[in-house]
Amino acid sequence: MINPKEALKIAENNPYKGTAKQIAKLSISIAQSAQIFDHSVFALYKEKINISPKIFSKLKVIGETLLEVKEQERNLLINQFPDSYTTIHILCSISTKDLVTAAEKGDITANTTAKEAQLYVQQIRFPTGDGEKGKWGYKQEHLFNIVRPDDVPMSTTSLNNLKSDIRKICLEYGAELQVPNPSGTTPLRQQERKEKALFWKSILNKQIDQKWFDKTPKSTRNKFNIQSLDDLHESDIKTFTSFIIKVEGSKDIFWNTYGKAYICKLQILAEEHPETGQRYNYRKRLKSYLQDKNELRIWNDLVLEENGFTK
């Protein structure tokens, strides 16, 4: 079990701008420290290692992800990681299963760039959407059609490789690849909303996770008819906030500690609510909330930017 002295030594010998192994060792140490140290000790530890809050947060996510992976697979991952905490953080936004698979297949390597990582993450998250920048439905110019003769067969692997190569070229020129919905019935804007809602659900799952839910009182769950983490995530905004306030015992704790989770919930409702008017109301509420919370507005914009979505 790590102690504060060891954690500080690890931070001293493993800079976040170092090699992938150094980044991984530092990140795991940060994640373990967050789990073990009490609040005051952890706060002092953060102050002494002198890493900006934004970078510290990314390293903590990396560490938490690596701790979920078995040691043998973890070593494989670290050997495949590039020497960039930013790129590693992007890759850690997919499931550990997908991450390990990517390393085993060689889809991520020590030469993977941040842009390539973003591209790969989008492919994993939204395998049917194929929208790289979340701009569908906005004003745009149609440039090319790409076709193949019926008598020229193309395997699924070849087709995926073609799409990947085209995406890389588009990225270089500031364009994007759009693949029509196979059914031809779902508007592109609707597909974009679905993808964006799924993305925010993945972020919410990190803010309000299973470990947190498992510690909530059964009496509170019964009162709100919330029996699982999914029930909480899928609840209406009033139930969502009231449940967390009841568990934590204070509205102040909710607004001070769970602001990011509240943003996630509003973002989800603003994208997936079936009524246009309600989606507008949620966007309006979100905008008003972020105007008053500068730190959360920066976080919201950064999350969207880093994952290829427009604000």
PyMOL commands that set and color helices and strands:
alter all, ss='L'
color gray80, all
select helices_A, chain A and resi 4-13+20-36+39-49+53-67+71-80+85-91+96-105+114-125+156-173+188-207+210-214+218-224+229-234+237-248+251-257+259-272+276-292+294-306
alter helices_A, ss='H'
color red, helices_A
deselect
rebuild
show_as cartoon
